Amino acid sequence: MKRVSFVFVLALVLASASAFAADNELTPNEKADGWLLLFNGKDYTDWKNNNGAPIAAQVEDGCIQTYKCGGYILTYDKEFSNFVLKCDVKMSEPCNSGIFLRMENLKDPVNTGFEIQVATARPDEKPSVNGVGSLYDVKAPTKVATNGAGKWDHYEVKFVGDKLTVTLNGTEVVNADLQDYKEPGKRDAEGNHKYVKDGKPRALTDFAKKGYIGFQDHDHKVWIKNVKLLDLDENGKHPKE
């Protein structure tokens, strides 16, 4: 048997260490690439309820817990325009929640922000505009890619200008261009989507290109950790690139 050199083993250890980190910490590679850690795993520093009420939910097992948080959306207290957002989500059974993006008006997040659906699915469920992983009420995912209740799902959402992609557990399930939805109410299903302004359907291209992100309390428990964001410029590049 050939001897494995100490230097080679050390190189493997260092390479592995650069790729992994404890929960709610950035890896060395993420730090070098400019990622932001939005949740520290201990408290709700830099988070708030969309309605201004005190956050009533406690951090649970090192996770954000939106259930009975005191607002409709537990919101990070900074606006972003172009970004990659990633997080790990575990659902109760049943579960209905959501990842909200670019909320323009925190008093009306339902009509001024985009939602990526977080929900438990039936074993025989087919992809739909209201199903898990969808651009909610607009575009269905290509597949039902959730691991199911009680298991961790990894979401990665990239939003640059009008281009939005959603990757769930390593599978790209949504690839959307808002320019395909210039007509008020248009979606990839019959009827109008839910987004309205002054009682009339909105065009998705009319939404603000900058806003808040957050997680929904829809009367079910959901655990969220490893919330990380890479801020991008208008060309989808990070300043360090």
Buried (B, 14 or more C-beta within 10 A) or exposed (E): EEEEEEEEEEEEEEEEEBEEBEEBBBBEBBBEEBBBBBBBBEEBEEBBBBEEEEBEBEBEEBBBBBBEBBBBBBBBEEEBBBBBBBBBBBBBEEBBBBBBBBBBBBEBBBBBBBBBBBBBBEEEEEBBBBBBBBBBBBBBBBBBBBBBBEEEBBBBBBBBBBBBBBBBBEEBBBBBBBEBBEEBBBBBBEEBBBBBBEEEBBBBBEBEBEBBBBBBBBEBBBBBBBBBBBBBEEEBEBEEE
